[in-house]
Each structure stands twice: as C-alpha cells, then as structure tokens.
Amino acid sequence: MADFAGKFNIEELLSYGDDLVALLNDQNDVQTLNQCLEHFKTLQSSCFDDFSNVQSSVQDYEKKIEACRQKTEEARTSTVSDDEIDILEKELGEELGKGNLLMEEIR
C-alpha cells in the first residue's frame, strides 16, 4: 500500500513537470510571465521609495517632537510658579511699605 502511494505521488509529480514544460514552451505565457516580473520589479521599487520617504518623514517628525519637548521643558523651568509670584509680591509690598515709612520719617 505504501508503494502505491509513493507511485501515485511520482505520477503526479511527472504530470506536474510535463504541465510546467508545456507552459514554458508556450511563448505567450513566457512573455506574460516576463511582463508580470517587470511589473513586480517596478512595484517593488516604488514601494521601497515610498517606504523610504515615509521613514524619513517619521524621523523628521520625531526630531520636531523632541525639539518641542525640549522647548516646553525649558519654558517650564524658566517660568516662575504662582506661589513664588505671590511671595515676591508680598515681599515687594513689604519693601514698599518700609520705603513709604522712611519717606514719612524724612518729612
């Protein structure tokens, strides 16, 4: 039984080989295959170009995002918080009050 299965597979393989030879002998089919191959190469090249452009754009945007993050962090560290402003306003008010008292004493 195993021999029959092996023989059957060999017969299928030979039939497939004969079909392939017949296909390759037909010039129209060969030309069609060559045209398909050329179209494939063109499409592949176009896809590689598109991928390269997209990858470059992504890298550019990543750089811009990082620059924005750095600017945001610099702005955050250089700004004074509301609590600090309140303290400074209070100190300024006290100093102005002292200055006014000194001006009144001088008069």
Backbone as CSV, one residue per row, in Angstrom:
resi,resn,N_x,N_y,N_z,CA_x,CA_y,CA_z,C_x,C_y,C_z
1,MET,0.814,-1.177,0.000,0.000,0.000,0.000,0.864,1.249,0.000
2,ALA,1.964,1.208,0.736,2.862,2.347,0.768,3.494,2.556,-0.602
3,ASP,3.798,1.471,-1.310,4.381,1.594,-2.643,3.412,2.273,-3.606
4,PHE,2.133,1.951,-3.479,1.132,2.552,-4.357,1.060,4.064,-4.127
5,ALA,1.104,4.495,-2.836,1.046,5.926,-2.520,2.277,6.634,-3.068
6,GLY,3.439,6.010,-2.957,4.657,6.608,-3.490,4.622,6.685,-4.999
7,LYS,4.096,5.657,-5.637,3.987,5.644,-7.094,3.003,6.707,-7.556
8,PHE,1.928,6.851,-6.819,0.915,7.846,-7.167,1.510,9.251,-7.080
9,ASN,2.309,9.555,-6.072,2.936,10.862,-5.921,3.940,11.122,-7.035
10,ILE,4.658,10.090,-7.447,5.617,10.245,-8.544,4.877,10.535,-9.836
11,GLU,3.753,9.854,-10.048,2.966,10.112,-11.258,2.432,11.544,-11.264
12,GLU,1.985,12.021,-10.100,1.508,13.408,-10.013,2.647,14.378,-10.285
13,LEU,3.804,14.077,-9.748,4.966,14.933,-9.941,5.366,14.986,-11.407
14,LEU,5.370,13.845,-12.075,5.697,13.809,-13.503,4.663,14.584,-14.310
15,SER,3.408,14.450,-13.966,2.347,15.182,-14.654,2.526,16.685,-14.450
16,TYR,2.846,17.073,-13.235,3.082,18.488,-12.936,4.278,19.008,-13.735
17,GLY,5.341,18.216,-13.803,6.525,18.600,-14.584,6.194,18.755,-16.054
18,ASP,5.409,17.835,-16.600,5.001,17.932,-18.010,4.187,19.199,-18.256
19,ASP,3.279,19.506,-17.337,2.480,20.728,-17.470,3.365,21.970,-17.424
20,LEU,4.355,21.954,-16.559,5.265,23.092,-16.441,6.087,23.271,-17.711
21,VAL,6.578,22.175,-18.268,7.342,22.240,-19.523,6.465,22.777,-20.641
22,ALA,5.232,22.319,-20.719,4.307,22.803,-21.751,4.044,24.293,-21.570
23,LEU,3.908,24.726,-20.349,3.674,26.142,-20.066,4.865,26.985,-20.503
24,LEU,6.063,26.528,-20.181,7.261,27.289,-20.529,7.544,27.260,-22.026
25,ASN,7.085,26.235,-22.717,7.278,26.169,-24.164,6.379,27.149,-24.907
26,ASP,5.292,27.548,-24.309,4.375,28.497,-24.944,4.953,29.905,-24.781
27,GLN,5.331,30.565,-25.886,5.971,31.878,-25.851,5.066,32.952,-25.239
28,ASN,3.775,32.876,-25.488,2.869,33.877,-24.916,2.901,33.844,-23.394
29,ASP,2.927,32.640,-22.847,2.972,32.510,-21.395,4.298,33.026,-20.847
30,VAL,5.392,32.762,-21.547,6.703,33.246,-21.115,6.724,34.765,-21.141
31,GLN,6.178,35.349,-22.209,6.133,36.808,-22.288,5.266,37.386,-21.170
32,THR,4.159,36.748,-20.908,3.273,37.204,-19.832,3.981,37.128,-18.486
33,LEU,4.694,36.027,-18.265,5.445,35.893,-17.016,6.527,36.958,-16.908
34,ASN,7.215,37.238,-18.012,8.244,38.281,-18.003,7.637,39.656,-17.730
35,GLN,6.475,39.925,-18.330,5.805,41.199,-18.076,5.391,41.313,-16.609
36,CYS,4.878,40.221,-16.078,4.498,40.219,-14.659,5.717,40.470,-13.775
37,LEU,6.829,39.862,-14.136,8.056,40.050,-13.374,8.508,41.501,-13.434
38,GLU,8.449,42.114,-14.601,8.839,43.520,-14.744,7.909,44.429,-13.939
39,HIS,6.607,44.149,-14.000,5.652,44.938,-13.211,5.924,44.776,-11.715
40,PHE,6.262,43.556,-11.327,6.581,43.299,-9.929,7.805,44.104,-9.497
41,LYS,8.839,44.103,-10.333,10.055,44.850,-10.002,9.766,46.343,-9.890
42,THR,8.950,46.867,-10.809,8.587,48.284,-10.769,7.797,48.602,-9.504
43,LEU,6.840,47.743,-9.191,6.028,47.938,-7.994,6.882,47.852,-6.733
44,GLN,7.795,46.903,-6.707,8.668,46.739,-5.554,9.542,47.978,-5.371
45,SER,10.092,48.492,-6.456,10.919,49.693,-6.388,10.107,50.879,-5.879
46,SER,8.892,51.009,-6.377,8.013,52.096,-5.937,7.692,51.968,-4.448
47,CYS,7.456,50.753,-4.006,7.165,50.523,-2.588,8.370,50.871,-1.719
48,PHE,9.564,50.496,-2.164,10.771,50.837,-1.415,10.950,52.350,-1.334
49,ASP,10.692,53.057,-2.438,10.793,54.517,-2.440,9.783,55.132,-1.479
50,ASP,8.546,54.651,-1.540,7.509,55.160,-0.638,7.875,54.895,0.817
51,PHE,8.366,53.701,1.091,8.760,53.354,2.453,9.881,54.264,2.934
52,SER,10.848,54.508,2.074,11.966,55.377,2.429,11.479,56.791,2.730
53,ASN,10.562,57.295,1.905,10.024,58.638,2.125,9.246,58.721,3.433
54,VAL,8.439,57.710,3.695,7.656,57.698,4.934,8.579,57.596,6.143
55,GLN,9.586,56.760,6.043,10.522,56.599,7.147,11.257,57.912,7.418
56,SER,11.654,58.607,6.375,12.318,59.898,6.521,11.384,60.917,7.170
57,SER,10.129,60.923,6.747,9.151,61.847,7.332,8.938,61.554,8.812
58,VAL,8.849,60.286,9.156,8.665,59.908,10.556,9.856,60.379,11.387
59,GLN,11.063,60.201,10.874,12.251,60.649,11.598,12.250,62.165,11.762
60,ASP,11.852,62.897,10.728,11.774,64.354,10.819,10.778,64.774,11.894
61,TYR,9.608,64.127,11.901,8.601,64.470,12.907,9.062,64.108,14.312
62,GLU,9.783,63.000,14.444,10.306,62.635,15.758,11.287,63.692,16.252
63,LYS,12.127,64.209,15.361,13.066,65.274,15.737,12.308,66.537,16.138
64,LYS,11.260,66.889,15.377,10.472,68.080,15.705,9.764,67.918,17.046
65,ILE,9.236,66.735,17.303,8.563,66.477,18.578,9.552,66.599,19.729
66,GLU,10.740,66.049,19.554,11.758,66.133,20.607,12.168,67.583,20.846
67,ALA,12.305,68.373,19.773,12.641,69.791,19.921,11.537,70.523,20.684
68,CYS,10.284,70.207,20.389,9.161,70.820,21.111,9.179,70.425,22.580
69,ARG,9.502,69.175,22.862,9.584,68.733,24.259,10.664,69.505,25.009
70,GLN,11.809,69.686,24.354,12.897,70.415,24.995,12.506,71.868,25.238
71,LYS,11.866,72.501,24.253,11.430,73.891,24.417,10.394,73.998,25.529
72,THR,9.489,73.041,25.596,8.473,73.043,26.648,9.121,72.911,28.015
73,GLU,10.089,72.019,28.123,10.779,71.825,29.398,11.561,73.080,29.784
74,GLU,12.227,73.708,28.814,12.954,74.950,29.090,11.997,76.045,29.548
75,ALA,10.853,76.146,28.880,9.869,77.158,29.263,9.313,76.866,30.653
76,ARG,9.100,75.607,30.947,8.565,75.223,32.254,9.556,75.568,33.363
77,THR,10.843,75.321,33.133,11.838,75.596,34.167,12.130,77.084,34.295
78,SER,11.917,77.848,33.233,12.228,79.280,33.302,11.061,80.111,33.816
79,THR,9.885,79.567,33.906,8.744,80.323,34.414,8.682,80.210,35.928
80,VAL,8.136,81.243,36.521,8.007,81.283,37.972,6.604,80.799,38.332
81,SER,6.526,79.983,39.355,5.220,79.452,39.751,4.385,80.542,40.425
82,ASP,3.094,80.322,40.517,2.184,81.286,41.142,2.540,81.520,42.606
83,ASP,2.947,80.476,43.301,3.334,80.620,44.708,4.538,81.542,44.845
84,GLU,5.512,81.379,43.964,6.699,82.228,44.007,6.333,83.677,43.703
85,ILE,5.414,83.870,42.757,4.975,85.230,42.423,4.274,85.862,43.622
86,ASP,3.424,85.106,44.306,2.737,85.626,45.492,3.738,86.038,46.567
87,ILE,4.746,85.215,46.798,5.774,85.528,47.803,6.524,86.792,47.409
88,LEU,6.912,86.884,46.129,7.638,88.070,45.668,6.773,89.330,45.762
89,GLU,5.482,89.224,45.435,4.585,90.377,45.549,4.455,90.816,47.010
90,LYS,4.383,89.842,47.895,4.286,90.159,49.321,5.554,90.867,49.791
91,GLU,6.717,90.346,49.397,7.985,90.976,49.767,8.081,92.383,49.192
92,LEU,7.639,92.543,47.946,7.664,93.861,47.318,6.757,94.829,48.070
93,GLY,5.586,94.343,48.436,4.661,95.184,49.216,5.272,95.607,50.542
94,GLU,5.943,94.672,51.219,6.594,94.992,52.488,7.692,96.026,52.290
95,GLU,8.493,95.838,51.247,9.579,96.781,50.974,9.027,98.164,50.625
96,LEU,7.945,98.205,49.851,7.329,99.488,49.513,6.767,100.153,50.773
97,GLY,6.186,99.330,51.623,5.675,99.863,52.898,6.801,100.448,53.729
98,LYS,7.934,99.766,53.811,9.092,100.273,54.543,9.595,101.559,53.906
99,GLY,9.604,101.571,52.569,10.044,102.776,51.860,9.124,103.949,52.141
100,ASN,7.833,103.713,52.174,6.872,104.780,52.471,7.063,105.297,53.895
101,LEU,7.296,104.384,54.850,7.540,104.794,56.232,8.795,105.648,56.332
102,LEU,9.843,105.252,55.628,11.079,106.033,55.642,10.849,107.414,55.041
103,MET,10.063,107.494,53.967,9.778,108.790,53.337,8.993,109.690,54.297
104,GLU,8.072,109.102,55.062,7.296,109.891,56.014,8.173,110.369,57.161
105,GLU,9.108,109.529,57.597,10.012,109.922,58.671,10.921,111.054,58.220
106,ILE,11.332,111.012,56.964,12.212,112.052,56.427,11.468,113.381,56.385
107,ARG,10.203,113.425,56.109,9.433,114.658,56.022,9.302,115.196,57.367
